[in-house]
C-alpha cells in the first residue's frame, strides 16, 4: 500500500512539475515576443510591482520600474519599426517550485536602427520568478556580467534545455 501511495505521489508530482515547466517555457517565449514586437505594456506586466533589477556590471540595484522607464523609448521605436530588437535566452541551471522559480543563464540582446547592422551583447543573468494571481512574474533580474559568444554556444536554447531536463 505504501508503495502505491508513493507511486501516486511521484506521478502527480512529475505531472505538476511538467505543467510548471511548460508555464515557465511560455513565460520566456512570451518575453522574446514582447521585445521583438516592442510590446512595452505586456513586457512591463511580466514583472512583479516590487521587482528589482540588479546590474553587476555597474554595481547598482534599482526598482524595475526605473529600468522599464529607461527602456520604454526602445520598445516604442521597435513597435514603430524604426528600431529592431530581439532577445534570446539560454539557461545553465534552474530550480522550479509550484509558485517560485530561479533560473541562471545567458541572454543575447540585439538591437539597431532600421536598415543598420544590429549590435549585440551577451549577459550572464539570474531571474527569480513567482506565480502571482495565477500567472508568472519576475521578482528579480540580476544582470551579473558580460558573457562571451563561446559561453553562449555552450548552452542549448532554453526550450530544449528545460523540456529535455524535466
JOLIN-V438783 format. One record per residue. N is the residue number from 1. RES is the residue in one small letter. D_LAST is the distance of its C-alpha to the last C-alpha in Angstrom with 2 decimals. Layout:
n;res;d_last
N;RES;D_LAST
N;RES;D_LAST
//
This chain:
n;res;d_last
1;x;27.27
2;x;25.19
3;x;22.79
4;x;22.54
5;x;21.87
6;x;19.16
7;x;17.48
8;x;17.89
9;x;16.52
10;x;13.31
11;x;12.83
12;x;13.80
13;x;11.60
14;x;8.40
15;x;10.19
16;x;11.09
17;x;7.80
18;x;6.90
19;x;10.41
20;x;10.27
21;x;7.64
22;x;10.10
23;x;12.92
24;x;12.10
25;x;11.83
26;x;15.08
27;x;16.62
28;x;16.52
29;x;17.64
30;x;20.40
31;x;21.40
32;x;21.93
33;x;24.04
34;x;26.00
35;x;27.05
36;x;27.94
37;x;29.98
38;x;31.51
39;x;30.32
40;x;31.43
41;x;31.49
42;x;27.89
43;x;26.74
44;x;28.83
45;x;27.45
46;x;23.88
47;x;25.17
48;x;26.14
49;x;29.94
50;x;29.86
51;x;27.46
52;x;28.56
53;x;28.35
54;x;28.79
55;x;30.17
56;x;30.15
57;x;32.28
58;x;35.20
59;x;34.41
60;x;34.41
61;x;32.68
62;x;33.54
63;x;32.68
64;x;30.40
65;x;33.23
66;x;35.43
67;x;33.00
68;x;32.50
69;x;36.30
70;x;36.55
71;x;34.03
72;x;35.56
73;x;38.12
74;x;35.55
75;x;33.66
76;x;37.03
77;x;38.08
78;x;34.86
79;x;35.39
80;x;39.03
81;x;38.12
82;x;40.11
83;x;37.05
84;x;33.83
85;x;30.66
86;x;27.01
87;x;23.94
88;x;20.72
89;x;17.76
90;x;15.65
91;x;13.52
92;x;13.64
93;x;12.05
94;x;10.57
95;x;10.76
96;x;10.37
97;x;12.69
98;x;14.19
99;x;16.81
100;x;16.12
101;x;13.95
102;x;14.92
103;x;14.12
104;x;16.06
105;x;16.97
106;x;19.83
107;x;21.30
108;x;23.99
109;x;26.72
110;x;29.48
111;x;32.70
112;x;36.24
113;x;39.19
114;x;39.64
115;x;41.06
116;x;40.46
117;x;37.95
118;x;34.79
119;x;34.16
120;x;30.71
121;x;29.16
122;x;25.94
123;x;25.03
124;x;22.74
125;x;21.46
126;x;19.55
127;x;18.82
128;x;18.84
129;x;18.13
130;x;19.20
131;x;19.22
132;x;22.96
133;x;24.94
134;x;21.98
135;x;20.57
136;x;18.78
137;x;21.25
138;x;21.39
139;x;23.41
140;x;23.65
141;x;23.45
142;x;24.45
143;x;25.67
144;x;26.09
145;x;27.79
146;x;28.38
147;x;26.06
148;x;27.16
149;x;26.29
150;x;25.42
151;x;22.81
152;x;21.44
153;x;21.38
154;x;19.41
155;x;16.32
156;x;14.66
157;x;14.73
158;x;12.20
159;x;11.16
160;x;10.23
161;x;8.67
162;x;6.47
163;x;5.69
164;x;5.58
165;x;3.81
166;x;0.00
//
